[in-house]
C-alpha cells in the first residue's frame, strides 16, 4: 500500500498540468511570434463576444453601440468571461506548482506516515501537517491566479481597440473638438529612439491585425503598398516636411515628458466631410484617429483629430480669413475637403492655401480631391517650391478599389460571406451606387438606377434619428468614411515609422551619406536643427510671390498682398469653430469673454439648425442677430481677441490699418438673401464714426468701403481696434444675421 501511494503522488501534478493545458490551448498573439504566459486570447467564448462587439460597432457606430443596454451587457460579459478564464488558468497553473512543491518537500512527512500506513489499505497522512500544506498551496495558487489573471485579463491590443472604439472615444463632440486629454502620456525620462521605434512598430502591427480582421481576405488588395503610393501624392520635399514635423513632436515629447505633446489633424470641409447622415464617431476623421492614436501614444505624442466640416460652406473667403478662429491655433495638418460645394471650382483654392500657409503653426496642407476634376491640385502642388507641404489623397486612384471589392450586383457571391465594411458597399461598379454625372444641382453626383440596394444601406442611424436633411445623395455613408479613415491611418503610421528611422539615422551620422547628425540622446540639438529647417520653409513662403486672385471674378480692387499674407483677426458665430470651443485655463471660454466685453449683438440660431439626435454632426450656422429697426455698437477686435491672437504689444503698434470684412445676410424667418451695402439696403454701418458708403462683394462677404477706400486707419495709437456701429432700418424687410467679421492687416515686417 505504501509503495502504490508513493508512486501515485507525482502523477497528480502531471495530471493537473495536462488538464490545464487542454483547458487553455494557448495560441500566439497576433502581434507576437511566441505566446506570452497569460496574454494569449484563446477562449472561443470570449473571442465570440468580442467579434459580436466589433460587428455591432461597425454596423451601429460607436456612439449607439456603447449606449444600448444590450451593448453594455455584451461588453460586461466579455470582460467577466475574460477575467474568469485568466484567473482560472493561473489558479490551476499555480496549484499545479504548489502540488509539485508539496510532493517534493513533503517526502519527509510522508516517510513519517509510511509506518502507520503499511498495515492499511489506504494512505494515512498525519492529520495536521499535510492538510495545512495542501490548504496553503491552494490558497497560494488562488491568490497568485487572481492577481496575475485579473491584470492579464485586460491586456491585448484587440480588446483595447474594441473597448475604445465601442465607447466612442474620439467620436463624441468633446473628443473631436479636443476638449479632453484622455490619452495623455506621462513619462518622466526620455527614451532611446530604438526603443520608441520598437514600440511604434509593434503598435503598427497591431493596427494592421485589426484591419485584417475588419476586411478579411480583401485586406491585401486594399492596403497594398503600391496602391497606397498612388493614392497619397506629394513631392519629395513635402514628404520630408511632414516627416520632420512628426520628428519634432517626438523629440518635444521626450524632452518634456510631463508636458502634453499633441499632433493635431483638423478637417475643413462641407457636409460630406462633416459626416452628415452618419454618427459623429463614424466620420473618416475620427476613424483615422482611432487607427493611429495608440502608435503615436507609444512614442509620447497624443494624436488629436478635429472635424470642422460645415454643411453648405465653401473654403473662402469666410473660412479662409477666419482659419485661426475656426480651426484653432495648434494645427499640424489642415485637411481640405470641399469637393461637394466646390465640385469643379478652382478659383478659391489658392486663397485658401495661402491663408493656411500663413497660419502661425504653418500646417501641412492635405487635400481630398480628384486631380482631374478641376485643376486644384495643379495649383496647390506648385506651392511646394515656396516652403509649403501639399499632399493629395487621390479620389480617382481610390476609385480603383471599386473594381477589386465585391459587387453586390454579383449574385454568385453571398453577402453573408463578405466582411461587414464591404457588404452592400459597391453596386454596379460604384461605391454606394453613386457616380459622377454632369448635373450641377446635386453637386455633379447622381445615383445609378442599379445601385438602389447600396444607397439604401449607406446609413445606419436609428429610425428615430433619421433626418432627410442630411441623408443627401452627395454625403457618403459609414462604409466610405471607414475606408478613407483606415487608408489615412495606414499612411500616417508609415510616416511615423519613417520619422523614427530618420531620427535614428541622425543619431548615427556614419550611416548617412551627408554625415549630418548628432550624438546619442542629444535630443535638444536635434530639435533645434529641425526647427531651423522649419523656419527656413516659413521664410520661403513669406518672401515668395503668390497670386491668389488670378481666377477670381468681380472682387473689385482688393489689395492682393493683404489677402494672401496679411495677418487677420476674426470673430465668428459658426460651429464647430475652435474659437467657441477652446476652454480658457482660468475658467470660462475665450468666446464668452469676447462677447461679454466687446459685443452687443445677440448670439442666436435658427430652430431649423437643431439636429434631431446628439449622434448627428455638430456643425451649425449660428449668427449674431440684429432685429429690424434696431442698432448695435461693438469694439472689434476686442481685448480678448487681441490677447489671444496678437499677445505681443510691439506687433500691435505696427497694425495701424486694415480691411474690414463682414459676412451677413438679411433674413425673413429662415429665408435669407444676400444684399449689398447702400441706402437701398436699409443697413447703415459706421467705423469709428466714419460712414461706410459701400462694399466690395467677395463671394458672399463684404469688405467695407468708406470715402477713403477699402483701407481703414485706426484712430487710436497702439490700438488696432475699431468701433463698429450697425443699424437696421424698418425698410430692410428682415433681420440682419452676421456669421463672421474679420480685420485683415498688412503684412508685418
QUIPELIN-V71269 format. One record per residue. RES is the residue in three letters. D_FIRST is the distance of its C-alpha to the first C-alpha in whole Angstrom. Layout:
RES&D_FIRST  RES&D_FIRST
This chain:
UNK&0  UNK&4  UNK&5  UNK&5  UNK&6  UNK&9  UNK&10  UNK&11  UNK&13  UNK&16  UNK&16  UNK&17  UNK&21  UNK&21  UNK&21  UNK&23  UNK&26  UNK&26  UNK&27  UNK&29  UNK&31  UNK&32  UNK&33  UNK&35  UNK&37  UNK&39  UNK&42  UNK&45  UNK&47  UNK&51  UNK&52  UNK&50  UNK&48  UNK&45  UNK&43  UNK&42  UNK&39  UNK&40  UNK&43  UNK&43  UNK&44  UNK&42  UNK&42  UNK&44  UNK&45  UNK&46  UNK&48  UNK&49  UNK&50  UNK&52  UNK&54  UNK&55  UNK&56  UNK&58  UNK&60  UNK&61  UNK&62  UNK&64  UNK&66  UNK&66  UNK&67  UNK&65  UNK&67  UNK&67  UNK&63  UNK&62  UNK&64  UNK&63  UNK&60  UNK&58  UNK&58  UNK&57  UNK&54  UNK&53  UNK&54  UNK&51  UNK&49  UNK&49  UNK&48  UNK&45  UNK&44  UNK&44  UNK&43  UNK&40  UNK&38  UNK&39  UNK&37  UNK&34  UNK&34  UNK&34  UNK&31  UNK&29  UNK&30  UNK&29  UNK&26  UNK&25  UNK&26  UNK&25  UNK&21  UNK&21  UNK&23  UNK&20  UNK&17  UNK&19  UNK&21  UNK&18  UNK&16  UNK&18  UNK&16  UNK&13  UNK&13  UNK&15  UNK&12  UNK&9  UNK&11  UNK&11  UNK&7  UNK&6  UNK&8  UNK&7  UNK&6  UNK&7  UNK&7  UNK&10  UNK&13  UNK&16  UNK&18  UNK&21  UNK&21  UNK&18  UNK&20  UNK&23  UNK&22  UNK&22  UNK&25  UNK&27  UNK&26  UNK&27  UNK&30  UNK&31  UNK&30  UNK&32  UNK&35  UNK&35  UNK&35  UNK&38  UNK&40  UNK&40  UNK&40  UNK&43  UNK&45  UNK&44  UNK&45  UNK&48  UNK&49  UNK&50  UNK&54  UNK&54  UNK&52  UNK&55  UNK&58  UNK&57  UNK&57  UNK&60  UNK&62  UNK&61  UNK&62  UNK&66  UNK&66  UNK&69  UNK&70  UNK&71  UNK&75  UNK&74  UNK&72  UNK&74  UNK&77  UNK&75  UNK&75  UNK&71  UNK&69  UNK&66  UNK&64  UNK&66  UNK&64  UNK&64  UNK&63  UNK&64  UNK&64  UNK&66  UNK&63  UNK&64  UNK&66  UNK&63  UNK&60  UNK&62  UNK&63  UNK&59  UNK&59  UNK&62  UNK&61  UNK&57  UNK&59  UNK&61  UNK&58  UNK&57  UNK&60  UNK&61  UNK&57  UNK&58  UNK&61  UNK&59  UNK&58  UNK&61  UNK&63  UNK&60  UNK&62  UNK&65  UNK&64  UNK&65  UNK&69  UNK&69  UNK&68  UNK&70  UNK&71  UNK&74  UNK&75  UNK&74  UNK&77  UNK&79  UNK&78  UNK&79  UNK&82  UNK&83  UNK&85  UNK&84  UNK&85  UNK&84  UNK&80  UNK&81  UNK&82  UNK&79  UNK&76  UNK&78  UNK&78  UNK&74  UNK&74  UNK&76  UNK&74  UNK&71  UNK&72  UNK&74  UNK&70  UNK&69  UNK&72  UNK&71  UNK&68  UNK&68  UNK&71  UNK&71  UNK&72  UNK&73  UNK&74  UNK&76  UNK&77  UNK&80  UNK&81  UNK&84  UNK&85  UNK&87  UNK&85  UNK&83  UNK&81  UNK&81  UNK&79  UNK&81  UNK&79  UNK&76  UNK&73  UNK&74  UNK&70  UNK&71  UNK&74  UNK&74  UNK&74  UNK&71  UNK&69  UNK&70  UNK&69  UNK&66  UNK&65  UNK&66  UNK&65  UNK&62  UNK&63  UNK&66  UNK&64  UNK&62  UNK&65  UNK&66  UNK&68  UNK&69  UNK&70  UNK&72  UNK&74  UNK&77  UNK&79  UNK&82  UNK&83  UNK&86  UNK&87  UNK&91  UNK&91  UNK&93  UNK&92  UNK&96  UNK&98  UNK&96  UNK&92  UNK&94  UNK&96  UNK&93  UNK&90  UNK&89  UNK&89  UNK&87  UNK&85  UNK&84  UNK&85  UNK&81  UNK&81  UNK&80  UNK&80  UNK&83  UNK&82  UNK&85  UNK&85  UNK&88  UNK&88  UNK&89  UNK&92  UNK&93  UNK&92  UNK&95  UNK&97  UNK&97  UNK&99  UNK&97  UNK&95  UNK&96  UNK&97  UNK&93  UNK&92  UNK&95  UNK&94  UNK&90  UNK&91  UNK&93  UNK&90  UNK&89  UNK&85  UNK&87  UNK&84  UNK&83  UNK&85  UNK&83  UNK&84  UNK&83  UNK&86  UNK&87  UNK&89  UNK&91  UNK&92  UNK&95  UNK&95  UNK&93  UNK&91  UNK&94  UNK&95  UNK&92  UNK&91  UNK&94  UNK&93  UNK&90  UNK&93  UNK&94  UNK&91  UNK&89  UNK&86  UNK&86  UNK&83  UNK&83  UNK&81  UNK&82  UNK&82  UNK&84  UNK&81  UNK&78  UNK&80  UNK&79  UNK&75  UNK&77  UNK&77  UNK&73  UNK&72  UNK&71  UNK&74  UNK&74  UNK&76  UNK&74  UNK&73  UNK&71  UNK&68  UNK&66  UNK&67  UNK&63  UNK&62  UNK&64  UNK&63  UNK&64  UNK&67  UNK&68  UNK&68  UNK&72  UNK&73  UNK&75  UNK&78  UNK&80  UNK&80  UNK&80  UNK&78  UNK&78  UNK&81  UNK&83  UNK&86  UNK&89  UNK&92  UNK&96  UNK&96  UNK&97  UNK&96  UNK&92  UNK&92  UNK&92  UNK&89  UNK&89  UNK&86  UNK&86  UNK&87  UNK&83  UNK&81  UNK&81  UNK&77  UNK&77  UNK&79  UNK&78  UNK&74  UNK&76  UNK&75  UNK&72  UNK&73  UNK&73  UNK&75  UNK&76  UNK&77  UNK&79  UNK&82  UNK&85  UNK&86  UNK&84  UNK&82  UNK&85  UNK&85  UNK&86  UNK&82  UNK&79  UNK&76  UNK&73  UNK&72  UNK&75  UNK&74  UNK&70  UNK&71  UNK&74  UNK&72  UNK&69  UNK&71  UNK&73  UNK&69  UNK&68  UNK&72  UNK&71  UNK&68  UNK&69  UNK&72  UNK&69  UNK&68  UNK&71  UNK&72  UNK&69  UNK&69  UNK&73  UNK&72  UNK&70  UNK&72  UNK&75  UNK&72  UNK&72  UNK&76  UNK&75  UNK&74  UNK&77  UNK&80  UNK&82  UNK&80  UNK&81  UNK&78  UNK&77  UNK&74  UNK&70  UNK&70  UNK&74  UNK&74  UNK&77  UNK&79  UNK&77  UNK&78  UNK&82  UNK&82  UNK&81  UNK&83  UNK&86  UNK&86  UNK&86  UNK&89  UNK&91  UNK&90  UNK&91  UNK&94  UNK&95  UNK&95  UNK&97  UNK&100  UNK&99  UNK&102  UNK&100  UNK&102  UNK&101  UNK&104  UNK&105  UNK&104  UNK&105  UNK&108  UNK&110  UNK&108  UNK&111  UNK&112  UNK&109  UNK&108  UNK&106  UNK&104  UNK&103  UNK&102  UNK&100  UNK&99  UNK&100  UNK&98  UNK&97  UNK&96  UNK&95  UNK&95  UNK&93  UNK&92  UNK&90  UNK&86  UNK&84  UNK&86  UNK&84  UNK&87  UNK&86  UNK&82  UNK&81  UNK&81  UNK&82  UNK&80  UNK&82  UNK&82  UNK&84  UNK&85  UNK&87  UNK&89  UNK&89  UNK&91  UNK&93  UNK&94  UNK&95  UNK&97  UNK&99  UNK&99  UNK&101  UNK&100  UNK&97  UNK&94  UNK&94  UNK&92  UNK&93  UNK&91  UNK&90  UNK&88  UNK&86  UNK&82  UNK&81  UNK&77  UNK&76  UNK&74  UNK&77  UNK&79  UNK&80  UNK&84  UNK&87  UNK&91  UNK&91  UNK&95  UNK&97  UNK&99  UNK&103  UNK&105  UNK&108  UNK&111  UNK&109  UNK&109  UNK&106  UNK&106  UNK&103  UNK&103  UNK&101  UNK&99  UNK&98  UNK&97  UNK&93  UNK&94  UNK&96  UNK&93  UNK&90  UNK&92  UNK&94  UNK&93  UNK&95  UNK&99  UNK&100  UNK&100  UNK&101  UNK&104  UNK&105  UNK&104  UNK&108  UNK&108  UNK&106  UNK&106  UNK&105  UNK&103  UNK&102  UNK&100  UNK&102  UNK&103  UNK&105  UNK&103  UNK&104  UNK&101  UNK&98  UNK&101  UNK&102  UNK&104  UNK&105  UNK&108  UNK&111  UNK&112  UNK&116  UNK&118  UNK&117  UNK&113  UNK&114  UNK&112  UNK&113  UNK&111  UNK&112  UNK&111  UNK&112  UNK&115  UNK&116  UNK&116  UNK&114  UNK&117  UNK&114  UNK&111  UNK&110  UNK&107  UNK&104  UNK&102  UNK&102  UNK&102  UNK&106  UNK&107  UNK&109  UNK&113  UNK&116  UNK&119  UNK&118  UNK&115  UNK&112  UNK&111  UNK&111  UNK&111  UNK&110  UNK&112  UNK&110  UNK&110  UNK&106  UNK&105  UNK&104  UNK&104  UNK&106  UNK&107  UNK&107  UNK&109  UNK&108  UNK&110  UNK&110  UNK&113  UNK&114  UNK&115  UNK&112  UNK&111  UNK&107  UNK&105  UNK&104  UNK&100  UNK&99  UNK&96  UNK&97  UNK&99  UNK&99  UNK&101  UNK&101  UNK&103  UNK&104  UNK&102  UNK&102  UNK&102
